[in-house]
């Protein structure tokens, strides 16, 4: 019996020791990697804005009155000079007749005083000759001369009255003409703000009756670009954008203007960038919200790194020997001082090894690889997880966290 117990005890001891080392073995670190790829890369600046017509004209009225007729409505195409509304002209017609009568009366008065002036001139000439012949006295001559001077003054005053009444008559004609509202441009009626029978008052400011978009086949987007990105935006850069109405379509445009005036909202500084858009198919409408991507730079057929590889840093203790050895070298210290960037690849014994790189343009997902000891299809580390974290997510065993 004893000869069987001794081997059994030895087996149990060996199994216990093996189980101890197995259970206390440090879990193996798992790395997520991604390939270094070759292809095109585009750097963009994102912004939002609203679509608007390039030229929008607000049509108002310079006279007050009651809207008698409307000849256009929403979305009506109009031509320059076309009648689009009519204000009741009755009052303006009456004023025109009154001022015309005053003007004609002033003209008749002018003719009368001119006749008086001519008569006074002739009388003065006769008295001058008679004074030379000694027929009339100096007093009679002075009276004739005084009458002539008064006639001339009367003519001047009457000419002023004629000019005044002529101005009032012209004003009445203009007011009557303004009662007929005409389109100032070719375009499409975007909005109508009045109805028939409504009274409009132009006493303090010109009321807006219609808004006309001159040409909806050409539109613009007014975007707000953050101050951190505005230095990279230039006139002529290509733009792509989407709108909520057509999420599957991507539209294009061009930067037309970068405005220098800052827009400050809650201490956030932005600048307005105006983008020209072609709208020949008339899908886009004024007021739509556009999600804009301005193309800052483009490189073709270059090596690309995933952006996550530049953000990855080994966790403490993962590669103590390799990391310390790499960072201790003079070349690595020099690159660090010069602001170089690093990525990590898997080296011997599945340990991260640092690789210095120089990058160029980039976007949210990828960065151009300008130089570095990497080639196409090389695997770079983008994330580090342990089996324990992967299995439990750091929340303890299946029965919950241990206390």
Steps between C-alpha positions, in 0.01 A plus 500: 500500500780741588671442168188638325457800734848644442468532119149642538624764743781594261252541215281724713794720600610542139143577389465756779824674410401507130156636585654769720730629227226473238248700703756763598642537150477858371232517228639542151453843344301518176565774243266626232686593183423662166678502166705774347317561172572678175245725336358850481449720805301821529525753782179693566350765726143434612239771547126558483303772327179591324420520131381831359446661163799701377279806444182544704294818452245622752225684315323769703280804447584867539136607540233404751167356403280193468605200291245485219639217285771234514627362172755244628528247780761271653734339241367722219765575235521874427672724246660836559232773481210256538207625711479288814262702723272804487427745782162679480581802277184708572662735752811544288293575188308770691822654625638496147196690367524755779870566446447516124238771553734695728776472243278622216375789715858600582591491132204729418604742775847508355366592159293782657786653694728472198244700306495759780878511490498563125245779542706660780813484282331673208356767730843560647653545154232754403552696820875505444454657159238745629732597784766592246246713309388668825142376466489302829654574833769302674241380749290338225808329360594366844150359543523316166843363591374379839208322334738325263724378786199368692379315190839333466489388865150367451616294202784350711260412780255343258775298336585363847138405553495326163811299594345407834173381351690317225693311770180408681351384172807282426483355852136407451586334170777304672274391787241379251770308316627350829149369569572242231764259638733354237771235524849656496670180373437174319452222752264293713277620782632337817258658746188717502428705812169674413144411398231681306331759721795540732613856575870571476658806662824647368522786750810389693651214299435325172284190562611183319227359277691228312839331509631407155797270438667615183640162390456173690721309255795667673505494879745558783571357845598726788701276734660568838859372520680478834796734554731199539428392141446831319871544413484189279195612301576677172292640214452246221520185713255223403211423735264207542189504715180316585153614600246316711248489215735293281725304740606262222619781270823697532508846343804706404599865510794741516621744766425851367575722799668481842378794707728671750228618737487271808172365634514455878233280660539414869876570478534267199659675199403391150537647152252496213607311188279544192474203263363511144264215408359391164129414527400433140283203598315725754523240778641744753275758664576817698540440873612136482771403749821383331765281662812625324846347448757743358788318329820650640754262344509179296778243452478204261665157522669557836552281806232551766505429872185460711471803728448269800859372458637846584282520811605159635753495786612177673351446841739500794685173532400368159835546331720633776820358356440593138346840569770603745769378266352689207443822689840491665687528171634840392323478163161451664561783747595729211185410306290558808656843551434583136135412538509176303210255507506130573293194427543147632528166326517150648856388558657184648302325771190691394630824652435851361798657326511872436541627142563875444292643214436832330146573391336740255137585433224307668132469573293346777596143411837499324830691484755521219828320576781723370796305636572217741615140505163369386370365172166405350309223682711536820290459812498785753347483846185704550375362834609280789270270702552210738298176489353586839383840376373347179306230687351694790540861397667572837179432697619197703386136480166362382352551845581870500789697645682360803512703819 
